[in-house]
Amino acid sequence: MKPESTRRVTIKDVAKEAGVSPTTVSHALNDRGQVDLRTRARVAKVALKLGYRPNRHAQRLRTGEAHMIVLLSSMPFAVAGGPSRLGFLMEIAAVAAAAALDRNLALVLVPPMESGAVPLELLDVDGALVIEPTANDPNVDYLLKRGLPVVAIGKPGGASTTVPYVDIHSAQTTRLLLEHLQAQDCRKVAMILGASQRNSYSEARSAYTQWVESRGQPPIIEALDENQGEEGGLRAAQALLAQHPDIDAFCIPVDAFAAGAVRAIVASGRRIPQDVKVTTRYDGVRARTCVPPLTAVDLHLDQIAHQAIDLLFDHLRGETELQSVSGPPAQLVPRESSAR
């Protein structure tokens, strides 16, 4: 979270304090235009006093100089690696790279690292897109300390944040999956999700809890460390099926966990979808290649990527009024894992 005290001092702040126009401040600090020596000195003194630093990102945009941004996922390798390496991150990257080039921006892709460490200090970038950051995400904190504009794809985790974002509507997406299971006459639905402080998990848990309680079912939830990946999903599903043998459906937002749960259900002798149905959030490679293929959700990541680039571009130019954008509504993609 970016504290209030770190708000960037703008050229307008310097102009107001010095009693001159923003244009005069710009000319005085950049040795341009017709500005007398005393005014230049006064502006320089005020800028130093206020701690003003020129927005080099906006300057580079104005001059047309090439500009670099980075796209990274805050998901660990166990979740974002494997088949998912060709999924969520790459879908966004493909569209974001083209949209960025249209604005004279080059995009650097940082893939999920097996070590978990992202070497951002090696990159000379001017801004960043971060996919679903957690509360107090270390990558976001590092980028903000460098004074770089950051846009989150998915609302950042935590109670409040100053990071602008594209809302991917995790609560509505969860309800879409649950309503589908209800239409399939499922009576006892369990949820497996990540334990990290991601907004998508928080919204999914809340939506699930409200939904099952409205139907008279107590919540059956297992939260996992994301680093457990598919094997964690397998173990969690095994445990839940042992404790609640009448579970007839799983709503599992993380596709790696869902793939593991499928293995556990089959190993228990149950049939999918006849005995237990399974749904997941992201309609990616894991969902499509799982056996059976998983019912999932089309998040319209191409549109979300465009929205994120547009929002980041505004912030690179210093136009920071817009702090959030509403992504498109998700669309259910029903498959054999939950067919009637």
C-alpha positions as a printed Julia matrix, in Angstrom:
340×3 Matrix{Float64}:
   0.0     0.0     0.0
   1.34    3.39   -0.94
   1.17    5.79    2.02
  -0.26    9.28    1.64
   3.09   10.87    2.5
   4.59    9.53   -0.74
   2.27   11.52   -3.03
   4.35   12.88   -5.87
   4.84   16.66   -5.8
   3.65   17.99   -9.15
   4.73   20.87  -11.3
   1.45   22.57  -10.33
   2.48   22.45   -6.65
   5.77   24.18   -7.46
   4.02   26.77   -9.63
   1.52   27.62   -6.88
   4.24   27.97   -4.23
   6.47   30.06   -6.5
   3.61   32.24   -7.76
   4.21   31.46  -11.44
   2.58   29.32  -14.11
   3.36   25.6   -14.62
   4.84   26.51  -18.01
   7.25   28.94  -16.35
   8.28   26.22  -13.89
   8.93   23.81  -16.75
  10.98   26.37  -18.66
  12.91   27.43  -15.56
  13.87   23.91  -14.55
  14.73   22.82  -18.08
  16.57   25.99  -19.17
  14.07   26.79  -21.89
  12.08   29.86  -22.82
  12.35   33.49  -21.7
  12.65   33.24  -17.89
  14.78   35.77  -16.01
  17.54   34.56  -13.69
  15.79   35.57  -10.45
  12.65   33.66  -11.38
  14.72   30.62  -12.35
  16.46   30.75   -8.98
  13.17   31.14   -7.08
  11.58   28.22   -8.9
  14.64   26.03   -8.29
  14.58   26.9    -4.58
  10.86   26.07   -4.28
  11.3    22.82   -6.2
  14.11   21.79   -3.86
  12.07   22.74   -0.79
   9.01   20.74   -1.9
  11.07   17.79   -3.07
   9.85   18.05   -6.65
  11.2    15.52   -9.13
  10.4    15.85  -12.84
   8.1    13.11  -14.15
  10.53   11.59  -16.62
   7.85    9.16  -17.79
   5.6    12.01  -18.94
   8.61   13.79  -20.45
   9.53   10.76  -22.5
   5.95   10.43  -23.72
   5.89   14.07  -24.8
   9.18   13.79  -26.67
   8.17   10.53  -28.35
  11.11    8.65  -26.9
  10.71    4.85  -26.66
   9.29    3.73  -23.37
   9.29    0.38  -21.55
   6.74   -1.27  -19.26
   6.73   -4.64  -17.53
   3.99   -7.25  -17.14
   4.3    -9.7   -14.26
   2.14  -12.12  -12.33
   2.23  -12.26   -8.56
   1.15  -15.94   -8.66
   3.82  -18.47   -7.63
   5.27  -20.92  -10.14
   3.28  -23.85   -8.69
   0.06  -22.13   -9.79
   1.18  -20.04  -12.77
   3.72  -22.54  -14.13
   3.05  -25.75  -16.03
   0.12  -25.57  -18.48
  -0.87  -22.2   -17.03
   2.34  -20.67  -18.41
   0.54  -20.72  -21.73
  -2.63  -19.36  -20.2
  -3.68  -16.37  -18.13
  -0.38  -14.45  -18.28
   0.27  -15.14  -21.96
  -3.27  -14.24  -23.02
  -2.87  -10.85  -21.4
   0.72  -10.45  -22.66
  -0.15  -11.06  -26.31
  -2.82   -8.36  -26.38
  -1.02   -5.97  -24.02
   2.17   -6.08  -26.11
   0.3    -5.09  -29.29
  -1.69   -2.39  -27.48
   1.49   -1.05  -25.91
   3.3    -0.8   -29.26
   0.41    1.29  -30.61
   1.37    3.83  -27.9
   5.13    3.63  -28.54
   5.61    1.41  -25.48
   7.69   -1.77  -25.38
   6.46   -4.52  -23.06
   8.77   -6.79  -21.07
   7.23  -10.04  -19.83
   8.45  -11.46  -16.52
   7.3   -15.1   -16.35
   6.61  -16.88  -13.05
   9.95  -17.77  -11.48
  10.46  -21.2    -9.91
  12.45  -19.53   -7.13
   9.59  -17.12   -6.5
  11.94  -14.1    -6.67
  11.31  -11.57   -9.45
  14.52   -9.66  -10.4
  12.83   -6.31  -10.99
  15.98   -4.41  -10.01
  17.54   -5.6   -13.28
  14.85   -3.92  -15.39
  14.93   -0.27  -16.46
  11.18    0.17  -16.89
   8.84    3.13  -16.7
   5.68    1.44  -15.46
   4.15   -1.93  -14.66
   1.09   -4.12  -15.01
   0.75   -6.61  -12.14
  -1.73   -9.49  -12.28
  -3.81   -9.96   -9.12
  -1.37   -8.59   -6.51
  -1.77   -9.66   -2.9
  -2.1    -7.31    0.05
   1.32   -5.71    0.63
   2.6    -7.36   -2.53
   6.43   -7.06   -2.47
   6.66   -6.46   -6.23
   4.12   -3.64   -6.09
   5.81   -2.13   -3.03
   9.18   -2.2    -4.81
   7.79   -0.55   -7.95
   6.01    2.15   -5.96
   9.16    2.93   -3.98
  10.86    3.54   -7.3
   8.12    6.04   -8.1
   6.8     4.02  -11.05
   3.17    4.0   -12.18
   1.57    0.61  -11.46
  -1.77   -0.77  -12.65
  -3.22   -3.99  -11.24
  -5.2    -6.46  -13.32
  -7.72   -7.47  -10.69
  -8.36   -5.36   -7.61
  -5.33   -5.51   -5.28
  -5.73   -7.44   -2.04
  -6.19   -5.72    1.3
  -8.73   -3.36    2.79
  -7.6    -0.31    0.82
  -5.05    0.61   -1.8
  -3.89    3.51   -3.91
  -2.91    1.28   -6.84
  -5.23    1.79   -9.84
  -6.79   -1.38  -11.21
  -9.06   -3.08  -13.71
 -11.85   -4.83  -11.8
 -12.32   -8.45  -12.95
 -15.48   -8.96  -10.83
 -14.45  -12.04   -8.85
 -17.64  -12.13   -6.77
 -19.88  -12.09   -9.84
 -17.74  -14.76  -11.51
 -18.05  -17.02   -8.45
 -21.82  -16.56   -8.38
 -21.95  -17.45  -12.08
 -20.26  -20.8   -11.36
 -22.41  -21.48   -8.28
 -25.66  -20.69  -10.09
 -24.59  -23.09  -12.82
 -24.06  -25.83  -10.22
 -27.44  -25.06   -8.71
 -29.02  -25.47  -12.14
 -27.39  -28.91  -12.28
 -29.23  -29.85   -9.03
 -26.07  -29.9    -6.89
 -26.96  -29.98   -3.21
 -23.63  -29.94   -1.36
 -20.95  -27.73   -2.9
 -17.43  -27.34   -1.49
 -14.83  -24.7    -2.31
 -11.04  -24.96   -2.51
  -9.15  -21.69   -2.91
  -5.82  -20.04   -2.14
  -4.89  -18.78    1.31
  -3.06  -15.68    0.05
  -4.56  -12.24    0.61
  -5.78  -11.81   -2.95
  -8.95   -9.89   -3.59
 -10.21  -12.62   -5.92
 -10.04  -15.17   -3.09
 -11.71  -12.81   -0.64
 -14.58  -12.07   -3.04
 -14.96  -15.75   -4.0
 -15.1   -16.84   -0.35
 -17.68  -14.18    0.51
 -19.85  -14.97   -2.52
 -19.69  -18.71   -1.81
 -20.49  -18.31    1.89
 -23.52  -16.15    1.17
 -24.73  -18.55   -1.52
 -24.52  -21.76    0.52
 -25.99  -20.16    3.63
 -28.96  -18.91    1.61
 -29.59  -22.55    0.68
 -29.22  -23.87    4.23
 -25.82  -25.5     3.68
 -22.88  -24.81    6.01
 -19.77  -23.6     4.16
 -17.21  -26.3     3.27
 -14.0   -24.42    2.46
 -10.36  -25.42    2.27
  -7.74  -22.69    1.81
  -4.31  -23.76    0.51
  -0.87  -22.27    0.21
  -0.58  -21.54   -3.52
   2.86  -23.15   -3.59
   1.18  -26.55   -3.1
  -0.17  -26.34   -6.64
  -1.97  -29.3    -8.19
  -0.83  -31.73   -5.5
  -2.32  -29.45   -2.87
  -5.65  -29.49   -4.7
  -5.54  -33.29   -4.78
  -4.88  -33.58   -1.03
  -7.5   -30.98   -0.12
 -10.17  -32.71   -2.2
  -9.27  -36.09   -0.69
  -9.65  -34.69    2.82
 -12.95  -32.96    2.08
 -14.44  -36.04    0.42
 -13.43  -38.12    3.45
 -15.02  -35.63    5.87
 -18.1   -34.98    3.7
 -18.71  -38.03    1.48
 -21.97  -36.52    0.2
 -20.21  -33.6    -1.55
 -21.59  -33.53   -5.08
 -19.75  -30.49   -6.49
 -16.58  -28.41   -6.15
 -16.2   -24.73   -7.04
 -12.45  -24.2    -7.29
 -11.26  -20.78   -8.58
  -7.6   -21.86   -9.1
  -7.26  -24.15  -12.12
  -4.21  -25.96  -10.69
  -6.18  -26.86   -7.57
  -9.14  -27.94   -9.74
  -6.95  -30.3   -11.79
  -5.71  -31.87   -8.56
  -9.26  -32.23   -7.25
 -10.28  -34.09  -10.41
  -7.54  -36.63   -9.74
  -8.74  -37.09   -6.16
 -12.37  -37.58   -7.22
 -11.46  -40.19   -9.82
  -9.11  -41.98   -7.4
 -11.96  -42.23   -4.86
 -14.04  -44.23   -7.34
 -16.5   -41.41   -7.97
 -17.52  -40.37  -11.46
 -17.33  -36.88  -12.96
 -19.88  -35.43  -13.52
 -22.39  -38.11  -12.48
 -21.31  -38.23   -8.81
 -19.28  -35.03   -8.38
 -19.18  -31.95  -10.58
 -16.2   -29.58  -10.83
 -15.96  -25.95  -11.98
 -13.05  -23.52  -12.09
 -12.6   -19.85  -12.91
 -10.12  -19.43  -15.74
 -10.95  -20.92  -19.13
  -7.36  -21.74  -20.01
  -5.18  -24.66  -21.07
  -5.65  -26.59  -17.83
  -9.44  -26.33  -18.03
  -9.58  -27.35  -21.68
  -7.08  -30.25  -21.5
  -8.2   -31.72  -18.17
  -9.95  -35.1   -18.38
 -12.81  -34.45  -18.35
 -12.57  -30.83  -19.57
 -13.56  -28.35  -16.89
 -16.47  -25.96  -16.9
 -14.87  -22.52  -16.6
 -15.39  -18.84  -17.28
 -14.33  -16.64  -20.18
 -13.0   -13.5   -18.46
 -12.49  -11.69  -21.79
  -8.82  -11.13  -21.03
  -8.25   -9.45  -24.4
 -10.53   -6.58  -23.39
  -9.06   -6.47  -19.89
  -5.54   -6.2   -21.31
  -6.57   -3.24  -23.47
  -8.2    -1.55  -20.48
  -5.1    -2.07  -18.35
  -2.78   -0.6   -20.99
  -5.07    2.4   -21.44
  -5.15    3.04  -17.69
  -1.38    2.66  -17.33
  -0.8     4.97  -20.3
  -2.91    7.66  -18.63
  -0.88    7.36  -15.42
   2.41    7.47  -17.34
   1.29   10.82  -18.75
   0.46   12.08  -15.26
  -3.32   11.81  -15.77
  -4.09   10.04  -12.49
  -7.73   10.98  -11.86
  -9.08    7.6   -13.05
  -8.25    4.97  -10.41
 -10.33    1.98  -11.51
 -11.96    0.56  -14.62
 -14.74   -2.02  -14.73
 -13.82   -5.07  -16.78
 -16.35   -6.85  -19.02
 -18.82   -9.32  -17.48
 -17.62  -12.94  -17.48
 -19.27  -15.63  -19.56
 -19.77  -19.26  -18.5
 -18.14  -21.97  -20.65
 -19.93  -25.23  -19.67
 -18.06  -28.5   -20.26
 -18.24  -32.19  -19.36
 -17.04  -31.73  -15.76
 -20.43  -30.36  -14.74
 -22.8   -31.59  -17.43
 -26.11  -32.87  -16.16
